[in-house]
Amino acid sequence: MNTHTLIKVIIVDDEPLARARIKRLLQQQPGFICVAEAQNAQQGLALTKQHQPDLMLIDIEMPVTDGISLACQLQSLEPTPEVIFVTAHAEHALEAYRAGPVDYILKPISADRLFEALARARSRVTAQAKPATTTIDKLSYTIAGVTKQLLITDILYCIAEDKYVRVVTHNAEALIDQSLTQLQTLTPKLIRSHRKILINVDHFSSLTTQSDGRTYIQLQGCDEKLDVSRRALATVKQALALKY
């Protein structure tokens, strides 16, 4: 197998036996390789920056920082790894899906259930690997059972909300189930201003830093002030400098 087709995985779980079980199952799936294991979220974040994995298998209840918080931190990284939550607690599902995971698996782990999630993750990773110079110029979405389309060039911003992403143009809004990372592959004009926000640099109006240190961006024809995180600020300024 060509090593370029391998999907790099990091397992984050504070239980050594749980990590070993996941790793054994992972080895049964061609095309996946475990590049590192972490016993807590802090270690997981550091290893992610080091190895740049395609996929993270993350426990939720861990000491100090929980897995959902870790997944949210991962969204500010580039490239952003896909996430599968693996947990013994079903009650975290709603909150967990706000982080846009591929799947949510309950312990004890069923091999078939994990393989199903890995197949879904493979599809997402493969989709993200496609060049951004795609010929797709419209985004399709469904509302009240009717499929509609909007021009990608018309997108002002995209913001992650609960299980969906809200896409905003001058005259329309759409809720879609694609992740922010997937939307970024549609055009290089969409960049992260925040872990939950993509903005279209072609519609830039102003960038303002307030006295409290918080920075906001405004887009043409849009009244809403959008957060720019400290982590993303340099990237946003660079993108705007290239535009002008």
N, C-alpha and C positions, 0 to 999 in steps of 0.2 A: 504493500500500500504506500502511496506517495505520502510522505510525512506532512506535506502541505495541506492534506485533507483532514488531518487530525484536529479534533476539537479539544482544546485545552481546558481542564476542569480543576477547580480548587474546592475542597470539601471543608466546611467550617462547622464544627460540632464540638461541644465540650466533653462529650462522652467518647473515649477511645474505641469502645466496642462498636458504637454506631458508625464511626468513621471507617473502621475496618470492614463492616458489613457493606456499606455503600461502595467502598473501593473494590471489594470482591465482585459485586454486581456490575460495577462499571467496567471491569476488565472483561466481562462477558459480551460487551457491546463493541463491535469493531468501529473504529473511527473516533473513539474517545480515549483520552489519556489524562490521568490524574497527575498534575504537575506539582501540587503541594497540598498539605493539610494544615489546618489551623484549629486551635482549641478555644479561641475566643474571637470576638469581632475585631478587636484592635489588631491582632495578629493577621486576621483575614484581610483587613484593609491593606496592611503593609505588603503582604504577599501578592495581593492583586496588583498593586503598583509595580511590583518587581516582575511578575510573570505575565501580566496582561492576559488573563484567561478569557476564553469565550463564554464560559459557563461557571456559575457558582452554585453549589448545593449547600444550603444554609439552614441550620437549626434555628429555631426562634428563641426559645428560653435559654439564655446563657448569662453567666455572671457579668455584671457591670453594664455592658451594652448588648441589647437584644438583637436578634437577627433582622428584624424589620428595620431598625435604625441603621444597621449596616447596609442593607439593600438600598435604603434612601441615600446614603453617602456614596454608594457606588454609582448612582445616576449622574454624579457630577464628574465622573472620570471619563476620559476619552482614550481608547474605545470603552464603551460601557458593556460590561459582561451581562449576559442573561442570567436569571436567577430562578432556581427551583427551591422552594421552601420544603424542608423535611422536619416534621415536628410531631410530638405526641399529643398536641393540644388543638382540637378542632375549633375552639372558640376564638382563635386569632385570625381566622380566615378572612373576615371582612376587612380588618385593618391591614392584613398582609397584602391584599390585592391592590391596595393603594400604591404599592411599590411596583406594580406592573410585572409580577412574576410570570414565568412560563407556566408554572404549575404549583400546586400545594398538596404535598403528600403526607399522609398520616403514618406514624410509626405504630406497630412494627411494619417495616417496609416490605411490601409485596414486590417480588421481582418483576412481574408483569406490569404492575402500576408504575414502577420506576422506568422500565423500558419504554412505556407509552409516553412518559414525560420527556425522556431523552430524545425520542423521535420528534416530538414537538419542538424541543430545543434545537435539534439539528436543522429543522426547517427555518427557524428564526435566524440562526447563525448564518446559514447559507444565503438567506435573503439579504442580510446585512453585508455580506461579502461582495455582493454585486456592485459594480461601479456606479458612482453617483451620477454619471453622465447617461442616465436612462432616458429613453424617449417618452416616458410617461409624462404627460403635461396636465392631467386631470386627476383629482382624487374623488373616488366614489364613496358614498355613504348612504345609509338607509334611514328614513324617518317615516313613521307611521306606515311601514310596509312598502314605501315608495323609494326606489333607488334614484338618487340625485348625484350630480357631479359639480365640483367647483374647480376653477383653474388654480394650479399650484402657485402661479405667479401672483394670484390675488390674496394668498394667505398673509395675514398680518402677524398673527402669533398662534401658538399652540400651547395649551396648558393642561397638565395632568390633573385630573379630578376624579377621586375615587377609582372606579374600575375602568374609566374611559378617559380619552383625551378630547378636550374641547378645542376645535379649530375655528378661528375667527377671521372673517374677511370684512370688508367695508359694509356689505349688505347681507351677510348670512353667518350663521353659526352651525356647526355640526359636531355631534358626539360620535367618535369612532373608537374602535377597539384596538387599533394599532398603537404601538408604543412610540414614545418620543424618538427613541433610537431608530426605529424603522422609518419614521417620517423624515429624519435627517438624511436618509439615503436618497430621497426624492430630488433634492436640489442642494447645492452647497450654500445657497442663500439663507437657508434655515440654520441658525446657530444657537447654542445654549446661552441664555443669559442667566439661567438659574437651573438647578437640578430638575425643576418641574416646568420649565418654560423654554420654548423655542421662539425666537423672533426672526422675522424676515428683514435682513439688512437693507433690502431695496426700498423698504417703507420707513426708514429711519427719519425721525424728526429732531429729537434732542436727547441728550444724556445729562442728568443732573445728580450731583452729590450733595446731600443735605448736611446740615450742621451736626446731625447725629451720626454721620458717617455712612448712612445708607444711600445707595445709588439706584436711580430709576431711569428707565428708558421710555420715551414716548414715540409712538409711530404716527405717521401721517394719517389724519382723519380718524384718530383713535383717542378718546378721552382718558382711557385707562392708563395709569402709570404702572409699568411692569418692573418687578424687582430684578436687579442685577447683583448676583452674589459676588463676594470678594474674590472667590476662586475663578469666576467667569469673567471678571472685569477686564483683565488683560486681553483675553481672547476677543471680547466684544470690541474693545478699542482697536485692536489689530484689524479686525474685519471691517470696521468703519473706515480706518485709514486706507485700506486697499480699495474700498469703494470710491473714496473721494481723492 
